[in-house]
């Protein structure tokens, strides 16, 4: 049944060139998963510690105030802001706007910049409020 003619190959990752729009789209999926898994685990631990003994809550507080715990919370804060801004970008794309290459690239980069600025602002707000 083979006619001997080669069939066209489907596009694959080697065909596409990476751009900010691809990065933001992938980050949207990754941050959504991180917020769901890590955020829910920390929330569950916090609620269990609240309903448990004083020692359980002290253990939770020690873990969260430890430098590794602070890095995890900072990462979750960035994931929240990145997911939010990327979701707003996707909402605009869903209504049919922003598909022009320069516009799409600009708002993709602004999504990343805004998430970093918002994370820094949130961190400064909590660090300043703790004193």
Backbone atoms as SQL, in Angstrom:
CREATE TABLE atoms (id INTEGER PRIMARY KEY, chain TEXT, resi INTEGER, resn TEXT, atom TEXT, x REAL, y REAL, z REAL);
INSERT INTO atoms VALUES
  (1, 'A', 1, 'UNK', 'N', 0.801, -1.200, 0.000),
  (2, 'A', 1, 'UNK', 'CA', 0.000, 0.000, 0.000),
  (3, 'A', 1, 'UNK', 'C', 0.841, 1.261, 0.000),
  (4, 'A', 2, 'UNK', 'N', 2.104, 1.148, 0.300),
  (5, 'A', 2, 'UNK', 'CA', 2.956, 2.315, 0.361),
  (6, 'A', 2, 'UNK', 'C', 3.273, 2.794, -1.046),
  (7, 'A', 3, 'UNK', 'N', 3.051, 4.080, -1.265),
  (8, 'A', 3, 'UNK', 'CA', 3.301, 4.642, -2.590),
  (9, 'A', 3, 'UNK', 'C', 4.758, 5.070, -2.746),
  (10, 'A', 4, 'UNK', 'N', 5.508, 5.059, -1.645),
  (11, 'A', 4, 'UNK', 'CA', 6.908, 5.453, -1.718),
  (12, 'A', 4, 'UNK', 'C', 7.125, 6.938, -1.486),
  (13, 'A', 5, 'UNK', 'N', 6.079, 7.732, -1.575),
  (14, 'A', 5, 'UNK', 'CA', 6.211, 9.179, -1.347),
  (15, 'A', 5, 'UNK', 'C', 6.320, 9.444, 0.150),
  (16, 'A', 6, 'UNK', 'N', 7.207, 10.363, 0.500),
  (17, 'A', 6, 'UNK', 'CA', 7.364, 10.693, 1.902),
  (18, 'A', 6, 'UNK', 'C', 6.224, 11.584, 2.369),
  (19, 'A', 7, 'UNK', 'N', 5.754, 11.289, 3.552),
  (20, 'A', 7, 'UNK', 'CA', 4.678, 12.089, 4.125),
  (21, 'A', 7, 'UNK', 'C', 5.287, 13.285, 4.844),
  (22, 'A', 8, 'UNK', 'N', 4.586, 14.384, 4.889),
  (23, 'A', 8, 'UNK', 'CA', 5.124, 15.560, 5.599),
  (24, 'A', 8, 'UNK', 'C', 5.199, 15.287, 7.099),
  (25, 'A', 9, 'UNK', 'N', 6.226, 15.838, 7.715),
  (26, 'A', 9, 'UNK', 'CA', 6.395, 15.699, 9.151),
  (27, 'A', 9, 'UNK', 'C', 5.596, 16.773, 9.876),
  (28, 'A', 10, 'UNK', 'N', 5.075, 16.402, 11.038),
  (29, 'A', 10, 'UNK', 'CA', 4.374, 17.382, 11.861),
  (30, 'A', 10, 'UNK', 'C', 5.389, 18.331, 12.478),
  (31, 'A', 11, 'UNK', 'N', 4.981, 19.559, 12.739),
  (32, 'A', 11, 'UNK', 'CA', 5.900, 20.487, 13.410),
  (33, 'A', 11, 'UNK', 'C', 6.234, 19.971, 14.807),
  (34, 'A', 12, 'UNK', 'N', 7.414, 20.244, 15.243),
  (35, 'A', 12, 'UNK', 'CA', 7.835, 19.856, 16.575),
  (36, 'A', 12, 'UNK', 'C', 8.639, 21.010, 17.174),
  (37, 'A', 13, 'UNK', 'N', 9.138, 20.818, 18.379),
  (38, 'A', 13, 'UNK', 'CA', 9.802, 21.920, 19.084),
  (39, 'A', 13, 'UNK', 'C', 11.011, 22.467, 18.339),
  (40, 'A', 14, 'UNK', 'N', 11.636, 21.663, 17.505),
  (41, 'A', 14, 'UNK', 'CA', 12.789, 22.149, 16.752),
  (42, 'A', 14, 'UNK', 'C', 12.424, 23.177, 15.704),
  (43, 'A', 15, 'UNK', 'N', 11.155, 23.223, 15.314),
  (44, 'A', 15, 'UNK', 'CA', 10.707, 24.149, 14.286),
  (45, 'A', 15, 'UNK', 'C', 10.446, 25.535, 14.876),
  (46, 'A', 16, 'UNK', 'N', 9.948, 25.559, 16.106),
  (47, 'A', 16, 'UNK', 'CA', 9.555, 26.818, 16.724),
  (48, 'A', 16, 'UNK', 'C', 10.760, 27.525, 17.336),
  (49, 'A', 17, 'UNK', 'N', 10.715, 28.832, 17.313),
  (50, 'A', 17, 'UNK', 'CA', 11.736, 29.606, 18.006),
  (51, 'A', 17, 'UNK', 'C', 11.143, 30.091, 19.331),
  (52, 'A', 18, 'UNK', 'N', 11.965, 30.007, 20.369),
  (53, 'A', 18, 'UNK', 'CA', 11.500, 30.411, 21.684),
  (54, 'A', 18, 'UNK', 'C', 11.299, 31.914, 21.742),
  (55, 'A', 19, 'UNK', 'N', 10.253, 32.305, 22.427),
  (56, 'A', 19, 'UNK', 'CA', 9.972, 33.714, 22.628),
  (57, 'A', 19, 'UNK', 'C', 9.350, 33.910, 23.992),
  (58, 'A', 20, 'UNK', 'N', 9.188, 35.144, 24.391),
  (59, 'A', 20, 'UNK', 'CA', 8.609, 35.420, 25.711),
  (60, 'A', 20, 'UNK', 'C', 7.194, 34.866, 25.853),
  (61, 'A', 21, 'UNK', 'N', 6.441, 34.854, 24.746),
  (62, 'A', 21, 'UNK', 'CA', 5.069, 34.343, 24.809),
  (63, 'A', 21, 'UNK', 'C', 5.039, 32.867, 25.168),
  (64, 'A', 22, 'UNK', 'N', 6.002, 32.101, 24.657),
  (65, 'A', 22, 'UNK', 'CA', 6.063, 30.680, 24.995),
  (66, 'A', 22, 'UNK', 'C', 6.463, 30.498, 26.462),
  (67, 'A', 23, 'UNK', 'N', 7.418, 31.291, 26.918),
  (68, 'A', 23, 'UNK', 'CA', 7.860, 31.208, 28.304),
  (69, 'A', 23, 'UNK', 'C', 6.714, 31.516, 29.261),
  (70, 'A', 24, 'UNK', 'N', 5.970, 32.584, 28.976),
  (71, 'A', 24, 'UNK', 'CA', 4.879, 32.987, 29.863),
  (72, 'A', 24, 'UNK', 'C', 3.779, 31.927, 29.869),
  (73, 'A', 25, 'UNK', 'N', 3.507, 31.331, 28.730),
  (74, 'A', 25, 'UNK', 'CA', 2.484, 30.302, 28.663),
  (75, 'A', 25, 'UNK', 'C', 2.885, 29.073, 29.478),
  (76, 'A', 26, 'UNK', 'N', 4.142, 28.666, 29.369),
  (77, 'A', 26, 'UNK', 'CA', 4.625, 27.523, 30.141),
  (78, 'A', 26, 'UNK', 'C', 4.671, 27.864, 31.627),
  (79, 'A', 27, 'UNK', 'N', 5.127, 29.070, 31.957),
  (80, 'A', 27, 'UNK', 'CA', 5.163, 29.487, 33.359),
  (81, 'A', 27, 'UNK', 'C', 3.767, 29.518, 33.972),
  (82, 'A', 28, 'UNK', 'N', 2.767, 29.853, 33.168),
  (83, 'A', 28, 'UNK', 'CA', 1.396, 29.885, 33.661),
  (84, 'A', 28, 'UNK', 'C', 0.979, 28.495, 34.143),
  (85, 'A', 29, 'UNK', 'N', 1.317, 27.482, 33.372),
  (86, 'A', 29, 'UNK', 'CA', 0.980, 26.122, 33.765),
  (87, 'A', 29, 'UNK', 'C', 1.799, 25.667, 34.977),
  (88, 'A', 30, 'UNK', 'N', 3.086, 25.980, 34.989),
  (89, 'A', 30, 'UNK', 'CA', 3.960, 25.559, 36.082),
  (90, 'A', 30, 'UNK', 'C', 3.570, 26.251, 37.390),
  (91, 'A', 31, 'UNK', 'N', 3.313, 27.552, 37.329),
  (92, 'A', 31, 'UNK', 'CA', 2.955, 28.278, 38.554),
  (93, 'A', 31, 'UNK', 'C', 1.594, 27.830, 39.078),
  (94, 'A', 32, 'UNK', 'N', 0.684, 27.513, 38.187),
  (95, 'A', 32, 'UNK', 'CA', -0.612, 26.991, 38.632),
  (96, 'A', 32, 'UNK', 'C', -0.452, 25.694, 39.399),
  (97, 'A', 33, 'UNK', 'N', 0.403, 24.821, 38.894),
  (98, 'A', 33, 'UNK', 'CA', 0.667, 23.567, 39.598),
  (99, 'A', 33, 'UNK', 'C', 1.375, 23.786, 40.922),
  (100, 'A', 34, 'UNK', 'N', 2.335, 24.702, 40.941),
  (101, 'A', 34, 'UNK', 'CA', 3.083, 24.978, 42.177),
  (102, 'A', 34, 'UNK', 'C', 2.175, 25.569, 43.246),
  (103, 'A', 35, 'UNK', 'N', 1.316, 26.489, 42.843),
  (104, 'A', 35, 'UNK', 'CA', 0.393, 27.088, 43.807),
  (105, 'A', 35, 'UNK', 'C', -0.553, 26.020, 44.349),
  (106, 'A', 36, 'UNK', 'N', -1.014, 25.153, 43.480),
  (107, 'A', 36, 'UNK', 'CA', -1.947, 24.113, 43.905),
  (108, 'A', 36, 'UNK', 'C', -1.287, 23.132, 44.869),
  (109, 'A', 37, 'UNK', 'N', -0.140, 22.607, 44.505),
  (110, 'A', 37, 'UNK', 'CA', 0.492, 21.562, 45.316),
  (111, 'A', 37, 'UNK', 'C', 1.163, 22.143, 46.559),
  (112, 'A', 38, 'UNK', 'N', 2.123, 23.035, 46.366),
  (113, 'A', 38, 'UNK', 'CA', 2.872, 23.565, 47.511),
  (114, 'A', 38, 'UNK', 'C', 2.001, 24.471, 48.378),
  (115, 'A', 39, 'UNK', 'N', 1.216, 25.321, 47.751),
  (116, 'A', 39, 'UNK', 'CA', 0.360, 26.226, 48.514),
  (117, 'A', 39, 'UNK', 'C', -0.662, 25.477, 49.348),
  (118, 'A', 40, 'UNK', 'N', -1.266, 24.453, 48.759),
  (119, 'A', 40, 'UNK', 'CA', -2.246, 23.666, 49.496),
  (120, 'A', 40, 'UNK', 'C', -1.587, 22.871, 50.621),
  (121, 'A', 41, 'UNK', 'N', -0.374, 22.378, 50.388),
  (122, 'A', 41, 'UNK', 'CA', 0.342, 21.638, 51.434),
  (123, 'A', 41, 'UNK', 'C', 0.666, 22.558, 52.614),
  (124, 'A', 42, 'UNK', 'N', 1.129, 23.761, 52.335),
  (125, 'A', 42, 'UNK', 'CA', 1.462, 24.700, 53.418),
  (126, 'A', 42, 'UNK', 'C', 0.199, 25.143, 54.150),
  (127, 'A', 43, 'UNK', 'N', -0.865, 25.403, 53.411),
  (128, 'A', 43, 'UNK', 'CA', -2.134, 25.788, 54.036),
  (129, 'A', 43, 'UNK', 'C', -2.653, 24.668, 54.940),
  (130, 'A', 44, 'UNK', 'N', -2.586, 23.439, 54.467),
  (131, 'A', 44, 'UNK', 'CA', -3.040, 22.299, 55.268),
  (132, 'A', 44, 'UNK', 'C', -2.195, 22.143, 56.520),
  (133, 'A', 45, 'UNK', 'N', -0.885, 22.287, 56.370),
  (134, 'A', 45, 'UNK', 'CA', 0.014, 22.185, 57.528),
  (135, 'A', 45, 'UNK', 'C', -0.305, 23.276, 58.544),
  (136, 'A', 46, 'UNK', 'N', -0.530, 24.503, 58.051),
  (137, 'A', 46, 'UNK', 'CA', -0.838, 25.623, 58.943),
  (138, 'A', 46, 'UNK', 'C', -2.142, 25.368, 59.708),
  (139, 'A', 47, 'UNK', 'N', -3.182, 24.903, 58.986),
  (140, 'A', 47, 'UNK', 'CA', -4.460, 24.638, 59.645),
  (141, 'A', 47, 'UNK', 'C', -4.350, 23.497, 60.659),
  (142, 'A', 48, 'UNK', 'N', -3.580, 22.468, 60.315),
  (143, 'A', 48, 'UNK', 'CA', -3.372, 21.361, 61.249),
  (144, 'A', 48, 'UNK', 'C', -2.603, 21.845, 62.477),
  (145, 'A', 49, 'UNK', 'N', -1.622, 22.708, 62.283),
  (146, 'A', 49, 'UNK', 'CA', -0.844, 23.241, 63.403),
  (147, 'A', 49, 'UNK', 'C', -1.718, 24.134, 64.290),
  (148, 'A', 50, 'UNK', 'N', -2.612, 24.894, 63.661),
  (149, 'A', 50, 'UNK', 'CA', -3.516, 25.753, 64.435),
  (150, 'A', 50, 'UNK', 'C', -4.451, 24.929, 65.311),
  (151, 'A', 51, 'UNK', 'N', -4.931, 23.833, 64.769),
  (152, 'A', 51, 'UNK', 'CA', -5.877, 23.023, 65.530),
  (153, 'A', 51, 'UNK', 'C', -5.175, 22.046, 66.465),
  (154, 'A', 52, 'UNK', 'N', -3.866, 21.941, 66.346),
  (155, 'A', 52, 'UNK', 'CA', -3.107, 21.017, 67.189),
  (156, 'A', 52, 'UNK', 'C', -2.576, 21.691, 68.430),
  (157, 'A', 53, 'UNK', 'N', -1.474, 21.171, 68.888),
  (158, 'A', 53, 'UNK', 'CA', -0.876, 21.665, 70.133),
  (159, 'A', 53, 'UNK', 'C', -0.022, 22.907, 69.876),
  (160, 'A', 54, 'UNK', 'N', 0.419, 23.503, 70.974),
  (161, 'A', 54, 'UNK', 'CA', 1.327, 24.650, 70.874),
  (162, 'A', 54, 'UNK', 'C', 2.648, 24.239, 70.229),
  (163, 'A', 55, 'UNK', 'N', 3.097, 23.031, 70.538),
  (164, 'A', 55, 'UNK', 'CA', 4.350, 22.538, 69.964),
  (165, 'A', 55, 'UNK', 'C', 4.235, 22.374, 68.445),
  (166, 'A', 56, 'UNK', 'N', 3.078, 21.935, 67.979),
  (167, 'A', 56, 'UNK', 'CA', 2.877, 21.776, 66.534),
  (168, 'A', 56, 'UNK', 'C', 2.931, 23.130, 65.831),
  (169, 'A', 57, 'UNK', 'N', 2.324, 24.141, 66.454),
  (170, 'A', 57, 'UNK', 'CA', 2.350, 25.471, 65.840),
  (171, 'A', 57, 'UNK', 'C', 3.746, 26.078, 65.902),
  (172, 'A', 58, 'UNK', 'N', 4.466, 25.836, 66.972),
  (173, 'A', 58, 'UNK', 'CA', 5.847, 26.330, 67.065),
  (174, 'A', 58, 'UNK', 'C', 6.729, 25.684, 66.003),
  (175, 'A', 59, 'UNK', 'N', 6.499, 24.408, 65.738),
  (176, 'A', 59, 'UNK', 'CA', 7.248, 23.726, 64.679),
  (177, 'A', 59, 'UNK', 'C', 6.941, 24.350, 63.328),
  (178, 'A', 60, 'UNK', 'N', 5.673, 24.636, 63.084),
  (179, 'A', 60, 'UNK', 'CA', 5.284, 25.282, 61.821),
  (180, 'A', 60, 'UNK', 'C', 5.932, 26.660, 61.715),
  (181, 'A', 61, 'UNK', 'N', 5.867, 27.434, 62.782),
  (182, 'A', 61, 'UNK', 'CA', 6.461, 28.774, 62.755),
  (183, 'A', 61, 'UNK', 'C', 7.960, 28.719, 62.545),
  (184, 'A', 62, 'UNK', 'N', 8.628, 27.748, 63.154),
  (185, 'A', 62, 'UNK', 'CA', 10.063, 27.596, 62.956),
  (186, 'A', 62, 'UNK', 'C', 10.369, 27.309, 61.486),
  (187, 'A', 63, 'UNK', 'N', 9.592, 26.417, 60.881),
  (188, 'A', 63, 'UNK', 'CA', 9.835, 26.047, 59.483),
  (189, 'A', 63, 'UNK', 'C', 9.585, 27.229, 58.550),
  (190, 'A', 64, 'UNK', 'N', 8.554, 27.974, 58.792),
  (191, 'A', 64, 'UNK', 'CA', 8.193, 29.094, 57.913),
  (192, 'A', 64, 'UNK', 'C', 9.169, 30.263, 58.070),
  (193, 'A', 65, 'UNK', 'N', 9.688, 30.461, 59.271),
  (194, 'A', 65, 'UNK', 'CA', 10.614, 31.582, 59.487),
  (195, 'A', 65, 'UNK', 'C', 12.063, 31.201, 59.210),
  (196, 'A', 66, 'UNK', 'N', 12.315, 29.927, 58.968),
  (197, 'A', 66, 'UNK', 'CA', 13.655, 29.470, 58.582),
  (198, 'A', 66, 'UNK', 'C', 13.966, 30.038, 57.190),
  (199, 'A', 67, 'UNK', 'N', 15.232, 30.313, 56.879),
  (200, 'A', 67, 'UNK', 'CA', 15.558, 30.857, 55.549),
  (201, 'A', 67, 'UNK', 'C', 15.029, 30.020, 54.377),
  (202, 'A', 68, 'UNK', 'N', 15.048, 28.712, 54.501),
  (203, 'A', 68, 'UNK', 'CA', 14.500, 27.869, 53.422),
  (204, 'A', 68, 'UNK', 'C', 12.991, 28.071, 53.312),
  (205, 'A', 69, 'UNK', 'N', 12.324, 28.165, 54.465),
  (206, 'A', 69, 'UNK', 'CA', 10.887, 28.423, 54.460),
  (207, 'A', 69, 'UNK', 'C', 10.547, 29.766, 53.839),
  (208, 'A', 70, 'UNK', 'N', 11.372, 30.764, 54.122),
  (209, 'A', 70, 'UNK', 'CA', 11.147, 32.092, 53.532),
  (210, 'A', 70, 'UNK', 'C', 11.349, 32.068, 52.020),
  (211, 'A', 71, 'UNK', 'N', 12.327, 31.300, 51.564),
  (212, 'A', 71, 'UNK', 'CA', 12.554, 31.179, 50.114),
  (213, 'A', 71, 'UNK', 'C', 11.362, 30.496, 49.448),
  (214, 'A', 72, 'UNK', 'N', 10.823, 29.464, 50.104),
  (215, 'A', 72, 'UNK', 'CA', 9.648, 28.782, 49.553),
  (216, 'A', 72, 'UNK', 'C', 8.456, 29.731, 49.497),
  (217, 'A', 73, 'UNK', 'N', 8.240, 30.490, 50.564),
  (218, 'A', 73, 'UNK', 'CA', 7.131, 31.453, 50.560),
  (219, 'A', 73, 'UNK', 'C', 7.340, 32.551, 49.516),
  (220, 'A', 74, 'UNK', 'N', 8.578, 32.987, 49.347),
  (221, 'A', 74, 'UNK', 'CA', 8.874, 33.982, 48.313),
  (222, 'A', 74, 'UNK', 'C', 8.586, 33.410, 46.927),
  (223, 'A', 75, 'UNK', 'N', 8.973, 32.156, 46.715),
  (224, 'A', 75, 'UNK', 'CA', 8.690, 31.495, 45.439),
  (225, 'A', 75, 'UNK', 'C', 7.204, 31.352, 45.187),
  (226, 'A', 76, 'UNK', 'N', 6.448, 31.019, 46.219),
  (227, 'A', 76, 'UNK', 'CA', 4.993, 30.926, 46.062),
  (228, 'A', 76, 'UNK', 'C', 4.370, 32.292, 45.806),
  (229, 'A', 77, 'UNK', 'N', 4.935, 33.313, 46.421),
  (230, 'A', 77, 'UNK', 'CA', 4.438, 34.672, 46.168),
  (231, 'A', 77, 'UNK', 'C', 4.672, 35.054, 44.717),
  (232, 'A', 78, 'UNK', 'N', 5.879, 34.763, 44.202),
  (233, 'A', 78, 'UNK', 'CA', 6.148, 35.035, 42.788),
  (234, 'A', 78, 'UNK', 'C', 5.217, 34.214, 41.900),
  (235, 'A', 79, 'UNK', 'N', 5.017, 32.943, 42.247),
  (236, 'A', 79, 'UNK', 'CA', 4.145, 32.082, 41.449),
  (237, 'A', 79, 'UNK', 'C', 2.726, 32.645, 41.402),
  (238, 'A', 80, 'UNK', 'N', 2.256, 33.172, 42.533),
  (239, 'A', 80, 'UNK', 'CA', 0.919, 33.777, 42.563),
  (240, 'A', 80, 'UNK', 'C', 0.826, 34.959, 41.608),
  (241, 'A', 81, 'UNK', 'N', 1.776, 35.880, 41.726),
  (242, 'A', 81, 'UNK', 'CA', 1.728, 37.075, 40.882),
  (243, 'A', 81, 'UNK', 'C', 1.920, 36.724, 39.407),
  (244, 'A', 82, 'UNK', 'N', 2.838, 35.816, 39.109),
  (245, 'A', 82, 'UNK', 'CA', 3.067, 35.420, 37.723),
  (246, 'A', 82, 'UNK', 'C', 1.804, 34.782, 37.146),
  (247, 'A', 83, 'UNK', 'N', 1.174, 33.913, 37.910),
  (248, 'A', 83, 'UNK', 'CA', -0.038, 33.242, 37.443),
  (249, 'A', 83, 'UNK', 'C', -1.174, 34.243, 37.249),
  (250, 'A', 84, 'UNK', 'N', -1.281, 35.203, 38.161),
  (251, 'A', 84, 'UNK', 'CA', -2.332, 36.214, 38.045),
  (252, 'A', 84, 'UNK', 'C', -2.150, 37.065, 36.796),
  (253, 'A', 85, 'UNK', 'N', -0.957, 37.626, 36.612),
  (254, 'A', 85, 'UNK', 'CA', -0.723, 38.493, 35.462),
  (255, 'A', 85, 'UNK', 'C', -0.790, 37.715, 34.147),
  (256, 'A', 86, 'UNK', 'N', -0.308, 36.498, 34.164),
  (257, 'A', 86, 'UNK', 'CA', -0.390, 35.670, 32.963),
  (258, 'A', 86, 'UNK', 'C', -1.843, 35.307, 32.657),
  (259, 'A', 87, 'UNK', 'N', -2.614, 35.065, 33.693),
  (260, 'A', 87, 'UNK', 'CA', -4.035, 34.779, 33.491),
  (261, 'A', 87, 'UNK', 'C', -4.773, 35.964, 32.901),
  (262, 'A', 88, 'UNK', 'N', -4.425, 37.164, 33.355),
  (263, 'A', 88, 'UNK', 'CA', -5.034, 38.370, 32.775),
  (264, 'A', 88, 'UNK', 'C', -4.634, 38.521, 31.306),
  (265, 'A', 89, 'UNK', 'N', -3.383, 38.212, 31.002),
  (266, 'A', 89, 'UNK', 'CA', -2.919, 38.264, 29.617),
  (267, 'A', 89, 'UNK', 'C', -3.688, 37.259, 28.766),
  (268, 'A', 90, 'UNK', 'N', -3.876, 36.043, 29.290),
  (269, 'A', 90, 'UNK', 'CA', -4.632, 35.027, 28.550),
  (270, 'A', 90, 'UNK', 'C', -6.089, 35.442, 28.376),
  (271, 'A', 91, 'UNK', 'N', -6.640, 36.121, 29.355),
  (272, 'A', 91, 'UNK', 'CA', -8.017, 36.603, 29.240),
  (273, 'A', 91, 'UNK', 'C', -8.148, 37.585, 28.085),
  (274, 'A', 92, 'UNK', 'N', -7.194, 38.483, 27.966),
  (275, 'A', 92, 'UNK', 'CA', -7.199, 39.437, 26.852),
  (276, 'A', 92, 'UNK', 'C', -7.046, 38.696, 25.527),
  (277, 'A', 93, 'UNK', 'N', -6.172, 37.692, 25.503),
  (278, 'A', 93, 'UNK', 'CA', -6.007, 36.917, 24.274),
  (279, 'A', 93, 'UNK', 'C', -7.284, 36.149, 23.932),
  (280, 'A', 94, 'UNK', 'N', -8.008, 35.681, 24.941),
  (281, 'A', 94, 'UNK', 'CA', -9.246, 34.935, 24.699),
  (282, 'A', 94, 'UNK', 'C', -10.330, 35.784, 24.062),
  (283, 'A', 95, 'UNK', 'N', -10.293, 37.097, 24.279),
  (284, 'A', 95, 'UNK', 'CA', -11.297, 37.953, 23.635),
  (285, 'A', 95, 'UNK', 'C', -10.850, 38.374, 22.239),
  (286, 'A', 96, 'UNK', 'N', -9.655, 37.923, 21.833),
  (287, 'A', 96, 'UNK', 'CA', -9.198, 38.162, 20.462),
  (288, 'A', 96, 'UNK', 'C', -8.262, 39.336, 20.293),
  (289, 'A', 97, 'UNK', 'N', -7.799, 39.925, 21.374),
  (290, 'A', 97, 'UNK', 'CA', -6.902, 41.075, 21.275),
  (291, 'A', 97, 'UNK', 'C', -5.480, 40.663, 21.626),
  (292, 'A', 98, 'UNK', 'N', -4.517, 41.420, 21.155),
  (293, 'A', 98, 'UNK', 'CA', -3.135, 41.228, 21.547),
  (294, 'A', 98, 'UNK', 'C', -2.375, 40.149, 20.801),
  (295, 'A', 99, 'UNK', 'N', -2.874, 39.714, 19.657),
  (296, 'A', 99, 'UNK', 'CA', -2.179, 38.666, 18.908),
  (297, 'A', 99, 'UNK', 'C', -1.098, 39.199, 17.964),
  (298, 'A', 100, 'UNK', 'N', -1.034, 40.513, 17.788),
  (299, 'A', 100, 'UNK', 'CA', 0.024, 41.068, 16.949),
  (300, 'A', 100, 'UNK', 'C', 1.360, 40.733, 17.594),
  (301, 'A', 101, 'UNK', 'N', 2.350, 40.419, 16.790),
  (302, 'A', 101, 'UNK', 'CA', 3.616, 39.917, 17.328),
  (303, 'A', 101, 'UNK', 'C', 4.272, 40.882, 18.309),
  (304, 'A', 102, 'UNK', 'N', 4.337, 42.151, 17.948),
  (305, 'A', 102, 'UNK', 'CA', 4.999, 43.106, 18.851),
  (306, 'A', 102, 'UNK', 'C', 4.189, 43.314, 20.128),
  (307, 'A', 103, 'UNK', 'N', 2.881, 43.364, 20.017),
  (308, 'A', 103, 'UNK', 'CA', 2.017, 43.531, 21.188),
  (309, 'A', 103, 'UNK', 'C', 2.119, 42.316, 22.100),
  (310, 'A', 104, 'UNK', 'N', 2.071, 41.132, 21.503),
  (311, 'A', 104, 'UNK', 'CA', 2.154, 39.896, 22.272),
  (312, 'A', 104, 'UNK', 'C', 3.491, 39.793, 23.000),
  (313, 'A', 105, 'UNK', 'N', 4.576, 40.131, 22.305),
  (314, 'A', 105, 'UNK', 'CA', 5.897, 40.081, 22.927),
  (315, 'A', 105, 'UNK', 'C', 5.994, 41.089, 24.067),
  (316, 'A', 106, 'UNK', 'N', 5.491, 42.298, 23.845),
  (317, 'A', 106, 'UNK', 'CA', 5.549, 43.343, 24.871),
  (318, 'A', 106, 'UNK', 'C', 4.817, 42.906, 26.133),
  (319, 'A', 107, 'UNK', 'N', 3.581, 42.421, 26.002),
  (320, 'A', 107, 'UNK', 'CA', 2.802, 42.057, 27.181),
  (321, 'A', 107, 'UNK', 'C', 3.321, 40.789, 27.841),
  (322, 'A', 108, 'UNK', 'N', 3.975, 39.934, 27.082),
  (323, 'A', 108, 'UNK', 'CA', 4.614, 38.764, 27.684),
  (324, 'A', 108, 'UNK', 'C', 5.765, 39.197, 28.590),
  (325, 'A', 109, 'UNK', 'N', 6.571, 40.105, 28.102),
  (326, 'A', 109, 'UNK', 'CA', 7.692, 40.609, 28.905),
  (327, 'A', 109, 'UNK', 'C', 7.160, 41.390, 30.113),
  (328, 'A', 110, 'UNK', 'N', 6.119, 42.182, 29.913),
  (329, 'A', 110, 'UNK', 'CA', 5.547, 42.956, 31.012),
  (330, 'A', 110, 'UNK', 'C', 4.944, 42.049, 32.082),
  (331, 'A', 111, 'UNK', 'N', 4.434, 40.900, 31.688),
  (332, 'A', 111, 'UNK', 'CA', 3.907, 39.935, 32.654),
  (333, 'A', 111, 'UNK', 'C', 5.006, 39.482, 33.601),
  (334, 'A', 112, 'UNK', 'N', 6.173, 39.165, 33.040),
  (335, 'A', 112, 'UNK', 'CA', 7.300, 38.724, 33.857),
  (336, 'A', 112, 'UNK', 'C', 7.804, 39.864, 34.739),
  (337, 'A', 113, 'UNK', 'N', 7.950, 41.039, 34.159),
  (338, 'A', 113, 'UNK', 'CA', 8.427, 42.202, 34.917),
  (339, 'A', 113, 'UNK', 'C', 7.446, 42.540, 36.045),
  (340, 'A', 114, 'UNK', 'N', 6.165, 42.553, 35.736),
  (341, 'A', 114, 'UNK', 'CA', 5.159, 42.894, 36.751),
  (342, 'A', 114, 'UNK', 'C', 5.154, 41.886, 37.889),
  (343, 'A', 115, 'UNK', 'N', 5.334, 40.613, 37.565),
  (344, 'A', 115, 'UNK', 'CA', 5.350, 39.604, 38.641),
  (345, 'A', 115, 'UNK', 'C', 6.565, 39.775, 39.546),
  (346, 'A', 116, 'UNK', 'N', 7.698, 40.130, 38.971),
  (347, 'A', 116, 'UNK', 'CA', 8.891, 40.357, 39.790),
  (348, 'A', 116, 'UNK', 'C', 8.742, 41.610, 40.649),
  (349, 'A', 117, 'UNK', 'N', 8.185, 42.675, 40.077),
  (350, 'A', 117, 'UNK', 'CA', 7.974, 43.918, 40.834),
  (351, 'A', 117, 'UNK', 'C', 6.959, 43.696, 41.951),
  (352, 'A', 118, 'UNK', 'N', 5.869, 43.000, 41.648),
  (353, 'A', 118, 'UNK', 'CA', 4.844, 42.739, 42.659),
  (354, 'A', 118, 'UNK', 'C', 5.380, 41.840, 43.770),
  (355, 'A', 119, 'UNK', 'N', 6.222, 40.871, 43.407),
  (356, 'A', 119, 'UNK', 'CA', 6.832, 40.009, 44.422),
  (357, 'A', 119, 'UNK', 'C', 7.747, 40.823, 45.325),
  (358, 'A', 120, 'UNK', 'N', 8.564, 41.677, 44.728),
  (359, 'A', 120, 'UNK', 'CA', 9.448, 42.529, 45.531),
  (360, 'A', 120, 'UNK', 'C', 8.632, 43.454, 46.423),
  (361, 'A', 121, 'UNK', 'N', 7.570, 44.027, 45.899),
  (362, 'A', 121, 'UNK', 'CA', 6.711, 44.899, 46.695),
  (363, 'A', 121, 'UNK', 'C', 6.045, 44.164, 47.843),
  (364, 'A', 122, 'UNK', 'N', 5.572, 42.953, 47.577),
  (365, 'A', 122, 'UNK', 'CA', 4.954, 42.148, 48.626),
  (366, 'A', 122, 'UNK', 'C', 5.975, 41.790, 49.699),
  (367, 'A', 123, 'UNK', 'N', 7.164, 41.401, 49.279),
  (368, 'A', 123, 'UNK', 'CA', 8.230, 41.051, 50.236),
  (369, 'A', 123, 'UNK', 'C', 8.587, 42.258, 51.099),
  (370, 'A', 124, 'UNK', 'N', 8.730, 43.426, 50.471),
  (371, 'A', 124, 'UNK', 'CA', 9.053, 44.633, 51.235),
  (372, 'A', 124, 'UNK', 'C', 7.923, 45.002, 52.205),
  (373, 'A', 125, 'UNK', 'N', 6.700, 44.789, 51.774),
  (374, 'A', 125, 'UNK', 'CA', 5.560, 45.096, 52.626),
  (375, 'A', 125, 'UNK', 'C', 5.572, 44.225, 53.876),
  (376, 'A', 126, 'UNK', 'N', 5.841, 42.928, 53.713),
  (377, 'A', 126, 'UNK', 'CA', 5.845, 42.038, 54.861),
  (378, 'A', 126, 'UNK', 'C', 7.093, 42.190, 55.711),
  (379, 'A', 127, 'UNK', 'N', 8.225, 42.458, 55.107),
  (380, 'A', 127, 'UNK', 'CA', 9.439, 42.679, 55.881),
  (381, 'A', 127, 'UNK', 'C', 9.327, 43.971, 56.672),
  (382, 'A', 128, 'UNK', 'N', 8.797, 45.006, 56.027),
  (383, 'A', 128, 'UNK', 'CA', 8.614, 46.289, 56.706),
  (384, 'A', 128, 'UNK', 'C', 7.551, 46.215, 57.798),
  (385, 'A', 129, 'UNK', 'N', 6.518, 45.397, 57.586),
  (386, 'A', 129, 'UNK', 'CA', 5.456, 45.272, 58.559),
  (387, 'A', 129, 'UNK', 'C', 5.841, 44.433, 59.764),
  (388, 'A', 130, 'UNK', 'N', 6.915, 43.638, 59.633),
  (389, 'A', 130, 'UNK', 'CA', 7.322, 42.761, 60.730),
  (390, 'A', 130, 'UNK', 'C', 8.126, 43.494, 61.793),
  (391, 'A', 131, 'UNK', 'N', 8.580, 44.692, 61.513),
  (392, 'A', 131, 'UNK', 'CA', 9.430, 45.414, 62.456),
  (393, 'A', 131, 'UNK', 'C', 8.632, 46.185, 63.461);
